[in-house]
């Protein structure tokens, strides 16, 4: 089994696509007005409108802007540089400035426009670095 994507359901696809393009520096592939993907070397962040829920059984399957248990995480080469690059853009949505966690990652936490928690992190301790050696 291989985890290939995470999908965010939103009421405003364009807003989230713009946000994640800005944060990641990647260009989204916009298949329709209701569905886009940002592809990284290891997985895909999919963004779908509430209109796509009809294909999964209806509007009650998922609700936009209601996540309070999942953190979307991106490993970056230098979280401090990413913080400097994004500080003005994220100024009102930063939850935690770059901080070294007990498990050895330095993390920048913020919220996307739908309130989803996002973590940009860099492994900084020898153990954390070793864990990610050879992984993209």
C-alpha positions in Angstrom: 0.0 0.0 0.0 1.2 3.5 -0.8 -0.2 6.8 0.4 -0.4 8.9 -2.8 -2.5 11.9 -1.9 -4.4 14.0 0.6 -7.5 15.8 -0.6 -8.9 19.0 0.9 -12.5 19.7 0.3 -13.2 23.4 0.1 -15.8 25.9 -0.8 -13.2 28.0 -2.6 -10.8 26.0 -4.8 -9.2 29.1 -6.3 -8.3 30.6 -2.9 -6.7 27.3 -1.6 -4.8 26.7 -4.9 -3.4 30.2 -4.8 -2.4 29.7 -1.1 -0.7 26.4 -1.6 1.1 27.6 -4.8 2.5 30.5 -2.8 3.5 28.3 0.1 5.1 25.5 -1.9 6.4 27.4 -4.9 4.7 24.7 -7.0 2.2 25.2 -9.8 -1.1 23.4 -9.5 -2.6 21.4 -12.3 -6.1 22.6 -12.5 -8.1 19.8 -14.1 -11.5 21.6 -13.7 -12.7 24.6 -11.8 -13.6 22.1 -9.1 -10.4 20.1 -8.9 -6.7 20.7 -8.8 -3.5 19.0 -7.7 -0.1 20.1 -6.4 2.4 17.3 -7.0 5.5 16.9 -4.9 8.1 14.2 -5.4 6.5 11.9 -2.8 2.8 12.7 -2.8 0.0 14.9 -4.1 -2.1 17.5 -2.4 -5.5 17.5 -4.1 -8.0 20.3 -3.7 -11.6 19.6 -4.6 -14.7 21.8 -4.3 -17.8 20.8 -2.4 -19.3 20.0 -5.8 -17.1 17.0 -6.2 -18.7 15.3 -3.1 -21.6 14.1 -5.4 -19.1 11.5 -6.8 -18.5 10.2 -3.2 -22.1 9.9 -2.1 -23.3 13.4 -1.5 -22.7 16.6 0.6 -22.7 14.8 3.9 -19.5 12.8 3.1 -17.2 15.7 4.0 -17.5 19.3 5.1 -15.2 22.1 4.1 -13.2 24.2 6.6 -14.0 21.8 9.5 -10.7 19.9 10.0 -9.4 19.9 13.6 -7.4 16.7 13.7 -5.1 16.5 10.6 -1.9 18.5 10.0 -0.7 18.8 6.4 3.1 18.5 6.5 5.8 19.5 4.1 9.5 18.7 4.7 11.6 21.6 3.5 15.4 22.1 3.2 15.5 25.1 5.6 12.5 26.0 7.6 14.1 29.3 8.7 14.5 30.4 5.1 10.9 29.4 4.3 9.7 31.4 7.3 11.6 34.5 6.1 10.1 34.0 2.6 6.6 33.5 3.8 6.4 35.6 7.0 4.5 38.6 5.4 2.2 36.3 3.4 1.4 34.2 6.5 1.4 37.0 9.1 -2.2 36.5 10.3 -2.2 32.7 10.1 1.0 31.7 11.9 0.4 29.4 14.9 4.0 28.9 15.9 7.3 30.4 14.5 10.1 27.9 13.8 10.6 25.8 16.9 12.6 22.6 17.4 10.3 19.8 18.5 11.2 17.0 20.9 11.4 14.5 18.0 14.1 16.6 16.3 12.3 18.6 13.6 12.2 22.4 13.5 8.6 23.2 12.6 6.7 26.3 11.4 3.0 25.9 12.0 0.3 28.0 10.3 -3.3 27.7 9.1 -4.5 27.8 5.5 -7.5 29.9 4.5 -9.9 27.1 5.5 -8.3 26.7 8.9 -6.3 23.5 8.2 -3.1 23.3 10.2 0.0 23.2 8.0 3.5 22.3 9.2 6.7 23.1 7.3 9.6 21.3 8.9 13.3 20.5 8.6 14.9 17.6 10.5 17.7 19.2 12.6 18.9 16.5 15.1 21.1 13.7 14.0 18.3 11.2 14.7 15.7 13.1 12.7 18.1 13.7 9.8 18.9 10.0 9.7 15.2 9.1 9.6 14.8 11.1 6.4 18.1 10.2 4.8 17.5 9.1 1.2 13.9 10.2 1.3 12.6 13.1 -0.9 
